[in-house]
């Protein structure tokens, strides 16, 4: 365990596992490249066994791998909601959900204010009131069904780093028979038992319809899996166009995903997560800037909010010149007036790097506002940080567009059946049958 000192993207143990897994070729069926869509020649027993492993780890009935989280969200929201169904989504939901909704058959798509339970409750009540009114108007000879309601949230929001109030949302949804879809992209590997996600941490797996777990953040791979009931997997195989009409991912990527999950399963990332949490606590406890500038996040995603693209560009460049890879997030990616530098803390970061980050940010804010905002008063350093601190990764002459710039450190034919199954294209009740 002591040798597992850096995040998975730089982790020698994961590297060794991955190389060993690659050596299993050609003892199994998948070729190096998948050669096609999974519905043609791109499927393999290896891929299906990996999906079973992922489903079991996340306490789900089934899992379906997509080439990316973007593809998975587009595939779900473009195909699962039936005509006249309703999608309610957090206003800060990821762009991939918006792209899926652009081609959805759902009749209603409405945003609720970010993490606002009152607004969400109002929308749910409105939908069900309209259903009752429609049922009365239709008369006794024409039975009008209740519309399916899908609610889309992220467990950890990518730009703000805050978490959704999932327990309260589930409690709101259940009386209305609504179905919750949780994007766990930024929670996978960090929250929950052995990195199972925030839904797991809160004990809500049986109360959430579908979860999206991506492999490209904490797991140092590519792709994503939607986990949920088996009927959802069967339906997506039949109707999710990003899955059907894309060449499936390669064996080498599947091997990388499997190797990362093996580390999660065997508990080899627990100390890394503890270190990240220690760094988060240290950063938030020691930085002294106006409260409204610091995003209210307890996740590895932190942010300094400033008004205007010019300011976030300037602070980001100063941090990059100091060797810290902290990027600006500008309008229109975030709302005007909410521009920020986005800080991603990793287990390979050292305490010294976080201290440097705090010093530069405070100095810059003091200079920008021309008024003191308080001196640093250090809190105790969590023991896990001292025990796991590692050196910065080696520099690379090609890592920066400027050769004089310092190295930046980120804080920041198938052998098994995967065929179309008998799922009715006309079924408008697929969810209600679950």
C-alpha positions in Angstrom: 0.0 0.0 0.0 2.8 2.4 0.7 3.9 2.5 -2.9 0.5 3.7 -4.0 1.3 7.4 -3.5 0.0 9.2 -6.6 -3.3 9.6 -8.3 -4.2 6.9 -10.7 -3.2 8.9 -13.8 0.4 8.8 -12.5 0.2 5.6 -10.5 2.9 2.9 -10.9 0.7 0.2 -9.4 -2.1 0.9 -11.9 0.5 1.0 -14.6 1.8 -2.5 -13.6 -1.7 -3.9 -13.4 -2.5 -2.4 -16.8 0.6 -3.9 -18.5 -0.1 -7.3 -16.9 -3.7 -7.2 -18.2 -2.4 -6.3 -21.7 -0.3 -9.5 -21.6 -3.5 -11.6 -21.5 -3.9 -10.8 -25.2 -4.5 -12.9 -27.4 -5.7 -15.5 -24.8 -9.2 -14.0 -25.0 -11.5 -13.0 -27.9 -11.3 -9.2 -28.4 -8.9 -8.0 -31.0 -6.7 -5.0 -30.2 -9.3 -2.8 -31.9 -13.0 -3.5 -31.4 -13.5 -3.5 -35.2 -17.0 -2.1 -35.1 -20.2 -1.4 -33.2 -21.1 -3.8 -30.4 -24.2 -4.8 -32.3 -22.0 -6.0 -35.1 -18.5 -7.3 -34.5 -17.4 -5.1 -31.6 -18.7 -7.0 -28.7 -16.7 -9.6 -26.6 -17.1 -11.7 -23.5 -14.3 -9.6 -22.0 -16.5 -6.5 -22.3 -19.5 -8.2 -20.9 -17.5 -9.6 -17.9 -16.2 -6.1 -17.2 -19.8 -4.7 -17.2 -20.8 -7.4 -14.7 -17.8 -6.4 -12.5 -18.8 -2.7 -12.7 -22.5 -3.5 -12.0 -21.6 -5.7 -9.0 -19.2 -3.0 -7.6 -21.8 -0.3 -7.9 -24.6 -2.5 -6.4 -26.6 -2.4 -9.6 -28.5 -5.0 -11.6 -26.7 -4.2 -14.9 -24.1 -1.9 -16.4 -23.6 -0.7 -20.0 -20.3 0.8 -21.2 -20.3 3.7 -23.6 -17.3 5.4 -25.3 -17.8 8.5 -23.1 -20.0 10.0 -20.5 -21.2 12.4 -23.1 -22.3 9.6 -25.3 -24.0 7.9 -22.4 -26.0 11.0 -21.4 -27.0 11.7 -25.0 -28.0 8.1 -25.5 -30.2 8.0 -22.4 -32.0 11.3 -22.8 -32.5 11.0 -26.5 -34.1 7.6 -26.3 -35.5 6.6 -22.9 -38.1 9.4 -22.3 -41.3 8.6 -24.4 -43.6 11.0 -26.2 -45.3 13.4 -23.7 -42.9 12.4 -20.9 -41.3 15.1 -18.7 -37.6 15.9 -18.0 -36.8 18.1 -15.1 -33.2 19.0 -14.8 -30.9 21.1 -12.6 -30.0 24.3 -14.3 -26.3 23.5 -13.9 -26.6 20.0 -15.6 -23.9 19.0 -18.0 -24.0 20.0 -21.6 -24.3 16.4 -22.7 -27.7 16.2 -21.1 -28.8 19.3 -23.0 -27.6 17.7 -26.2 -29.6 14.6 -25.5 -32.7 16.7 -24.7 -32.4 18.4 -28.1 -33.4 15.2 -29.8 -35.6 13.7 -27.1 -39.2 12.7 -27.6 -40.2 14.0 -24.2 -42.9 16.6 -24.4 -41.8 18.8 -21.5 -38.2 19.9 -20.6 -37.9 22.3 -17.7 -35.0 23.4 -15.6 -35.2 24.0 -11.8 -33.0 26.4 -10.0 -29.7 24.8 -8.9 -30.2 22.5 -5.9 -33.5 24.3 -5.2 -35.9 21.7 -3.6 -38.8 24.1 -3.4 -38.6 24.9 -7.1 -38.3 21.2 -7.9 -41.3 20.4 -5.7 -43.4 23.0 -7.5 -42.6 21.6 -10.9 -43.4 18.0 -9.8 -46.7 19.2 -8.4 -47.5 21.1 -11.6 -46.9 18.0 -13.7 -49.1 15.7 -11.6 -51.9 18.3 -11.4 -51.9 18.6 -15.2 -52.0 14.8 -15.4 -55.1 14.7 -13.2 -56.8 17.5 -15.2 -56.0 15.7 -18.5 -57.5 12.5 -17.1 -60.7 14.3 -16.1 -61.0 15.9 -19.6 -60.4 12.6 -21.4 -63.5 11.1 -19.9 -64.2 7.5 -18.8 -63.7 5.9 -22.2 -60.2 7.2 -22.8 -57.7 6.3 -20.1 -55.0 8.9 -20.0 -51.7 7.6 -18.5 -49.6 9.5 -16.0 -46.5 10.8 -17.7 -43.1 9.5 -16.7 -41.0 12.1 -15.0 -37.2 12.0 -15.3 -35.1 14.2 -13.0 -31.5 14.8 -14.0 -28.8 16.0 -11.5 -25.1 15.6 -10.9 -23.9 14.3 -7.6 -20.9 16.6 -7.7 -21.2 19.6 -10.1 -18.3 20.0 -12.4 -18.0 23.8 -12.4 -19.0 24.5 -8.7 -17.8 21.4 -7.0 -20.9 21.3 -4.7 -23.1 18.3 -4.2 -26.7 17.7 -4.9 -29.1 17.1 -1.9 -29.8 13.6 -3.1 -31.6 12.3 0.0 -34.0 15.2 -0.1 -34.5 14.9 -3.9 -35.3 11.2 -3.6 -37.8 11.9 -0.9 -39.5 14.5 -3.1 -39.6 12.3 -6.2 -41.0 9.1 -4.7 -44.6 10.3 -4.0 -44.8 11.5 -7.6 -43.4 8.2 -9.1 -40.5 10.2 -10.7 -37.2 8.6 -11.8 -33.9 10.1 -10.8 -30.8 10.0 -13.0 -27.5 10.9 -11.3 -24.4 11.8 -13.1 -21.6 10.6 -10.8 -18.7 11.7 -13.1 -17.0 13.7 -10.4 -17.9 11.5 -7.5 -16.7 8.2 -8.9 -13.5 7.1 -7.1 -13.8 9.9 -4.5 -17.1 9.5 -2.7 -18.6 6.3 -1.2 -17.2 3.1 0.0 -14.0 2.4 -2.1 -15.1 5.1 -4.5 -18.6 3.8 -5.4 -20.0 7.4 -5.6 -22.1 9.7 -3.6 -25.3 7.7 -4.2 -23.6 4.8 -2.4 -22.3 7.0 0.4 -25.8 8.0 1.1 -27.2 4.5 0.8 -29.6 5.4 -2.0 -28.7 2.9 -4.7 -32.1 1.1 -4.6 -33.9 4.5 -4.8 -32.1 5.9 -7.9 -33.2 4.8 -11.3 -29.9 5.2 -13.2 -26.3 6.4 -12.4 -23.6 7.5 -14.8 -20.0 6.6 -13.7 -17.2 7.9 -15.9 -13.7 6.4 -16.2 -11.9 9.5 -17.4 -11.6 11.5 -14.2 -10.4 9.6 -11.1 -10.0 6.2 -12.9 -7.4 7.4 -15.5 -9.1 5.7 -18.4 -11.8 6.6 -21.0 -15.5 5.9 -21.3 -18.4 5.6 -19.0 -21.0 3.1 -17.8 -24.7 3.6 -17.1 -25.7 1.4 -14.2 -29.3 0.5 -13.3 -32.0 -2.1 -14.0 -31.4 -4.8 -16.7 -34.4 -3.6 -18.7 -32.7 -0.2 -19.0 -29.6 -1.8 -20.4 -31.7 -3.9 -22.9 -33.6 -0.8 -24.0 -30.4 1.3 -24.5 -28.8 -1.5 -26.6 -31.8 -1.2 -28.9 -32.3 2.5 -29.1 -29.3 4.5 -27.9 -27.8 5.8 -31.1 -24.4 6.8 -29.7 -24.0 3.1 -28.7 -25.5 1.6 -31.8 -23.7 3.7 -34.4 -20.3 4.1 -32.9 -17.3 1.8 -33.1 -16.8 0.3 -29.6 -13.8 1.1 -27.5 -10.6 -0.9 -27.8 -9.3 -3.8 -25.8 -6.5 -1.7 -24.3 -9.0 0.8 -22.9 -11.2 -2.0 -21.5 -8.0 -3.4 -19.9 -7.3 0.1 -18.4 -10.8 0.3 -17.0 -10.7 -3.2 -15.5 -7.3 -2.4 -13.9 -8.6 0.7 -12.3 -11.7 -1.0 -10.9 -9.5 -3.8 -9.5 -7.7 -1.1 -7.5 -11.0 0.3 -6.2 -12.3 -3.2 -5.3 -9.1 -4.1 -3.4 -9.1 -0.9 -1.5 -5.8 0.4 -3.0 -7.2 3.9 -3.5 -8.5 4.5 0.1 -5.4 6.3 1.3 -5.3 8.5 -1.8 -8.8 9.7 -1.2 -8.0 10.4 2.4 -5.0 12.5 1.3 -7.2 14.5 -1.2 -9.7 15.2 1.6 -6.9 16.4 3.8 -5.7 18.8 1.1 -9.2 20.1 0.6 -9.6 20.7 4.3 -6.3 22.5 4.5 -7.0 24.7 1.5 -10.4 25.8 2.7 -9.3 26.3 6.3 -6.3 28.4 5.4 -7.3 30.6 2.5 -8.4 34.1 3.5 -10.4 35.8 0.7 -13.9 37.3 0.8 -16.4 34.6 1.4 -18.4 35.2 -1.8 -15.3 34.5 -3.9 -14.7 30.9 -2.6 -17.1 28.3 -4.0 -19.0 26.3 -1.3 -17.4 23.0 -2.2 -16.2 20.1 -0.1 -15.1 18.1 -3.2 -11.7 18.2 -5.0 -13.2 20.8 -7.3 -12.5 24.2 -5.8 -12.9 27.6 -7.3 -12.2 31.3 -6.9 -15.1 33.4 -8.4 -14.4 36.8 -10.0 -16.4 39.1 -12.2 -15.1 39.1 -15.8 -13.0 36.9 -18.1 -10.1 39.3 -17.9 -9.6 38.8 -14.1 -9.8 35.0 -14.2 -7.4 34.9 -17.2 -4.9 37.1 -15.3 -5.0 35.0 -12.1 -4.8 31.8 -14.0 -1.7 33.0 -15.9 0.0 34.0 -12.7 -0.6 30.6 -11.2 0.6 28.9 -14.3 3.8 31.0 -14.3 4.3 29.7 -10.7 4.1 26.1 -11.9 0.4 25.5 -10.9 -1.9 24.2 -13.6 -5.1 26.1 -12.7 -7.3 27.0 -15.6 -9.8 29.9 -16.1 -13.5 29.1 -16.6 -15.0 31.9 -18.6 -18.4 33.2 -19.8 -20.3 31.7 -21.6 -19.2 28.3 -20.0 -20.4 29.8 -16.7 -22.9 32.6 -16.2 -21.7 36.2 -16.7 -20.3 37.5 -13.4 -19.6 34.0 -12.2 -16.3 33.5 -14.0 -13.7 31.6 -11.9 -10.4 29.9 -11.8 -11.1 26.2 -11.3 -8.9 24.3 -8.9 -8.7 20.5 -9.0 -6.9 18.9 -6.1 -5.3 15.5 -6.7 -3.5 13.0 -4.5 -0.2 13.7 -6.3 -0.3 17.3 -5.0 1.9 18.2 -2.1 1.2 20.4 0.9 3.8 22.8 -0.4 1.9 23.2 -3.7 -1.3 24.0 -1.9 0.5 26.5 0.4 1.9 28.2 -2.8 -1.6 28.2 -4.3 -3.0 29.9 -1.2 -0.3 32.5 -1.1 -0.6 33.5 -4.8 -4.4 33.7 -4.7 -4.4 35.8 -1.5 -1.7 38.1 -2.8 -3.5 38.5 -6.1 -6.9 39.2 -4.5 -5.4 41.7 -2.0 -3.7 43.5 -4.9 -6.8 43.4 -7.1 -9.1 44.8 -4.4 -6.4 47.1 -3.0 -7.5 46.3 0.5 -6.2 43.6 2.9 -8.4 40.6 3.3 -6.6 39.0 6.2 -3.4 37.1 6.9 -3.0 33.4 6.8 -3.5 31.7 10.1 -2.5 28.1 9.5 -4.5 25.2 10.9 -2.9 21.8 11.8 -1.8 19.8 8.8 -3.8 16.5 8.6 -1.5 13.6 9.2 -2.5 11.8 6.0 -0.9 14.7 4.0 2.5 14.3 5.7 2.5 10.6 5.3 1.6 10.6 1.6 3.3 13.8 0.2 5.1 13.1 -3.1 7.3 15.1 -5.3 6.0 17.0 -8.3 6.0 15.0 -11.5 9.0 15.4 -13.7 9.0 18.3 -16.1 8.5 17.9 -19.8 9.8 20.4 -22.4 6.7 19.9 -24.4 4.2 20.4 -21.5 3.9 24.1 -22.0 3.5 26.3 -25.0 6.4 28.5 -23.8 9.8 26.9 -23.4 10.7 29.4 -20.7 7.6 28.7 -18.6 8.0 26.5 -15.5 6.6 23.0 -15.2 3.0 23.1 -14.1 1.5 20.7 -11.6 -2.2 19.9 -11.9 -4.2 20.8 -9.0 -6.4 20.4 -10.7 -17.0 -11.0 -35.0 -18.2 -11.4 -31.5 -17.7 -14.4 -29.3 -20.8 -13.7 -27.2 -24.2 -12.5 -28.0 -24.9 -8.7 -27.8 -27.9 -8.7 -30.1 -31.0 -6.6 -30.4 -33.5 -8.0 -27.9 -37.3 -8.0 -28.1 -38.0 -4.6 -26.7 -41.1 -3.0 -28.3 -40.4 0.2 -30.2 -43.9 1.4 -29.4 -43.7 0.8 -25.6 -44.5 4.0 -23.8 -44.5 2.3 -20.4 -41.0 0.9 -20.3 -40.2 2.7 -17.1 -43.5 2.0 -15.4 -42.9 -1.7 -15.8 -39.8 -1.7 -13.7 
